[in-house]
Amino acid sequence: MSKKTIIAATAVVVVAAGAFMGHRYLTPESVPEAVAPPYVKVEQPVTGDIELFRSMTGTIEPADSVYVIPKAAGEITAVYVKNGDYVEEGQLLCEIDTKQVDGARLQLEAAEIALKDATTNLNRMRVLYGSGDISAQAFEQVESGAKSAQIQYDSAKLAYDYQVEFSSITATISGKIESSTMEVHDMATQSSPLCVITSEGSKIVNFAVTEAILDNVREGDPIRIEKGGSEYGGIVTEVSTMVDPATGLFKVKASVEEGDTLANGSSVKLYVTSDKADGVMTVPVDAIYYDNGSAYVYTFDSGIVHKTDVEIGLSDSEKTEIVSGLTAADNVITTWSPELYEGALAVLAAEQESAAETEAE
């Protein structure tokens, strides 16, 4: 390489270095852009109720049902109803040959004849006693015999009526015939029901709860029932305080409002109160944050954000109970921003919207 070439290259390097140093010292340093304070929305704590529900399964049953059981055994001689029939109270369902009706009738007839003879004799003796033809003692004996005949007749009549009642099976309530086993020539026994009659209209739902839920279930409490996409209301009518040894749960009954379309024996989904807090301080559930399991909220005060530790209670899908840490006058920030921290600056969204409207005007 020639000497002139070396000198030229050196000059280029010197010029480039000078240009770099000049740019470095003559160009002002870049200043980071300031981050604008976040706009936030706030709400003050409000007093309200929080109620939590537990889902469980229940069984629909008629409000009133009767197992028809004969009072005497015998052969079924006639059947007047079948499954699905609607009957009125006192309507004849079937007849049973108890083999005792005829005997009771004969005894009644004999007692009736004896009473008639005793009454006739008493009337005759009364005339004689009045004329002095018989003694008072004799008349008293005849009178006692008439009274005894009356008692025997009343007893025979009662026995006959019972036998007729035993042989004629009638409905004790109005309703629908279900699970009927009545067939002509079958034997009816006192150990097996002939049929079941369920009342129409009102229904009940049976379910069971744990001891933890039992304290929140009381007579008169409302419940919500779901079946086939439809909802029904209900009222708790009975709460057992004795545990069922078979399940370890406590039985509960509730009436079902307008549940005529619900089939007896069908399963339904229902909701009962599992926990409840009335008249407590609440904030929106989205305003609550957690740090290692400890709850806190951000509050707004004169343009400054504060991180405030709180103690919380029950929570539902919309609000959370505040046990301590806030007052009713605190402004709780309900919007999220990555710029929220203790001491951060913030602007109320309402003020920003007002400024934007003024600028637009």
Salt bridges, closest charged atoms under 4 A:
GLU75 OE2 - HIS185 ND1 2.98
ASP85 OD1 - LYS82 NZ 3.36
ASP97 OD2 - LYS99 NZ 3.01
ASP102 OD1 - ARG105 NH1 2.92
ASP161 OD2 - LYS157 NZ 2.84
GLU165 OE2 - LYS71 NZ 2.98
GLU226 OE2 - ARG224 NH1 2.98
GLU231 OE2 - ARG224 NH1 3.46
ASP244 OD2 - LYS251 NZ 3.92
ASP291 OD2 - LYS307 NZ 3.55
ASP316 OD2 - LYS319 NZ 3.19
GLU342 OE2 - HIS306 ND1 3.11
